Amino acid sequence: MHDNVKDCLKELLDFNDPESKNFTVKEDIEFRRPGTMKDLKELNTEDLRNLADLLGMTDLYL
Protein backbone atom coordinates (compact mmCIF):
# COMPACT_ATOMS: atom_id res chain seq x y z
CA MET A 1 0.00 0.00 0.00
CA HIS A 2 1.28 3.45 -0.93
CA ASP A 3 1.15 6.59 1.17
CA ASN A 4 0.73 8.97 -1.77
CA VAL A 5 -0.95 9.19 -5.16
CA LYS A 6 2.30 9.68 -7.10
CA ASP A 7 3.83 6.36 -5.97
CA CYS A 8 0.61 4.51 -6.63
CA LEU A 9 0.32 5.93 -10.16
CA LYS A 10 3.99 5.17 -10.86
CA GLU A 11 3.45 1.54 -9.91
CA LEU A 12 0.35 1.31 -12.13
CA LEU A 13 2.27 2.79 -15.05
CA ASP A 14 5.20 0.40 -14.49
CA PHE A 15 2.91 -2.66 -14.30
CA ASN A 16 1.04 -1.67 -17.45
CA ASP A 17 3.93 -0.53 -19.64
CA PRO A 18 3.32 -2.18 -23.03
CA GLU A 19 7.08 -2.22 -23.69
CA SER A 20 7.83 -4.23 -20.55
CA LYS A 21 8.90 -7.78 -21.25
CA ASN A 22 9.66 -8.91 -17.68
CA PHE A 23 6.41 -8.86 -15.73
CA THR A 24 7.02 -11.29 -12.86
CA VAL A 25 5.20 -12.06 -9.63
CA LYS A 26 6.87 -12.90 -6.35
CA GLU A 27 5.67 -16.30 -5.12
CA ASP A 28 7.81 -16.31 -1.99
CA ILE A 29 11.09 -14.84 -0.80
CA GLU A 30 13.24 -16.68 -3.36
CA PHE A 31 10.95 -17.51 -6.28
CA ARG A 32 9.47 -15.29 -8.98
CA ARG A 33 7.31 -16.51 -11.85
CA PRO A 34 6.05 -14.92 -15.06
CA GLY A 35 2.92 -12.84 -14.40
CA THR A 36 -0.44 -13.69 -15.94
CA MET A 37 -3.28 -11.43 -17.02
CA LYS A 38 -5.08 -12.39 -13.79
CA ASP A 39 -2.03 -11.27 -11.77
CA LEU A 40 -2.00 -7.94 -13.60
CA LYS A 41 -5.72 -7.39 -12.95
CA GLU A 42 -5.27 -8.18 -9.26
CA LEU A 43 -2.33 -5.75 -8.96
CA ASN A 44 -4.28 -3.07 -10.83
CA THR A 45 -7.32 -3.54 -8.60
CA GLU A 46 -5.18 -3.30 -5.48
CA ASP A 47 -3.57 -0.06 -6.66
CA LEU A 48 -6.86 1.44 -7.88
CA ARG A 49 -8.44 0.77 -4.49
CA ASN A 50 -5.38 2.33 -2.84
CA LEU A 51 -5.84 5.42 -5.03
CA ALA A 52 -9.53 5.61 -4.12
CA ASP A 53 -8.57 5.46 -0.43
CA LEU A 54 -5.97 8.20 -0.83
CA LEU A 55 -8.52 10.40 -2.62
CA GLY A 56 -11.27 9.78 -0.06
CA MET A 57 -13.41 7.81 -2.53
CA THR A 58 -13.63 4.43 -0.81
CA ASP A 59 -17.31 4.28 -1.77
CA LEU A 60 -16.25 3.48 -5.36
CA TYR A 61 -15.38 -0.11 -4.44
CA LEU A 62 -17.40 -0.80 -1.31
HELIX and SHEET records of a PDB file:
HELIX    1   1 VAL A    5  PHE A   15  1                                  11    
HELIX    2   2 MET A   37  LEU A   54  1                                  18    
HELIX    3   3 THR A   58  LEU A   60  5                                   3    
SHEET    1   A 2 THR A  24  LYS A  26  0                                        
SHEET    2   A 2 ARG A  32  PRO A  34 -1                                        
END                                                                             
